[in-house]
Amino acid sequence: MRQGHSDEVLDVAFDATGKQMVSASADATARVYNVMTGACTHVLAGHEGEISKVSFNPQGTKVITASSDKQCRLWDTDTGACTQILEGHTDEIFSCAFNYEGDYIITGSKDNTCRIWRT
């Protein structure tokens, strides 16, 4: 996998099938890869700070990214498009996860709060 980030990688995750993986970086991007070919299928760009956490929904159709810019973004894995921006935290977001059904997201922030979001 030579199609890498320009700064340190802070998190990685596989989808439930193991066919896709996503990486998060201090370069403010996340990248989705096809595990079988090693090809980067999408560069997820739009954050204004480092991305510290990434996660797939259970279906593998969406990725959530958590950033130091106080936002989480929801991305479509087929198109690479940002479909939702979650704003409300007052400090860096360090953690994010989908529930089992994939219709809720929980985020954890340096502002000492967790928030639950509906996708």
VENFEN-V376969 format. One record per residue. N is the residue number from 1. RES is the residue in three letters. PHI is phi as a letter, one per 20 degrees, with the letter a starting at -180 (* if undefined). Layout:
# VENFEN-V376969
n = {N N}
res = {RES RES}
phi = {PHI PHI}
This chain:
# VENFEN-V376969
n = {1 2 3 4 5 6 7 8 9 10 11 12 13 14 15 16 17 18 19 20 21 22 23 24 25 26 27 28 29 30 31 32 33 34 35 36 37 38 39 40 41 42 43 44 45 46 47 48 49 50 51 52 53 54 55 56 57 58 59 60 61 62 63 64 65 66 67 68 69 70 71 72 73 74 75 76 77 78 79 80 81 82 83 84 85 86 87 88 89 90 91 92 93 94 95 96 97 98 99 100 101 102 103 104 105 106 107 108 109 110 111 112 113 114 115 116 117 118 119}
res = {MET ARG GLN GLY HIS SER ASP GLU VAL LEU ASP VAL ALA PHE ASP ALA THR GLY LYS GLN MET VAL SER ALA SER ALA ASP ALA THR ALA ARG VAL TYR ASN VAL MET THR GLY ALA CYS THR HIS VAL LEU ALA GLY HIS GLU GLY GLU ILE SER LYS VAL SER PHE ASN PRO GLN GLY THR LYS VAL ILE THR ALA SER SER ASP LYS GLN CYS ARG LEU TRP ASP THR ASP THR GLY ALA CYS THR GLN ILE LEU GLU GLY HIS THR ASP GLU ILE PHE SER CYS ALA PHE ASN TYR GLU GLY ASP TYR ILE ILE THR GLY SER LYS ASP ASN THR CYS ARG ILE TRP ARG THR}
phi = {* e e d e e b f e d a b b e f f e n e c c c c d c f e m c c c d c e f f d n f f e b d e d q f d b f e d b c b e f g e m e c c d c d c f e m c d c d c e f f d n e f d a d d c q f d b g d d b b b e f g e n d c c d c c c f f m c d c d c e e}
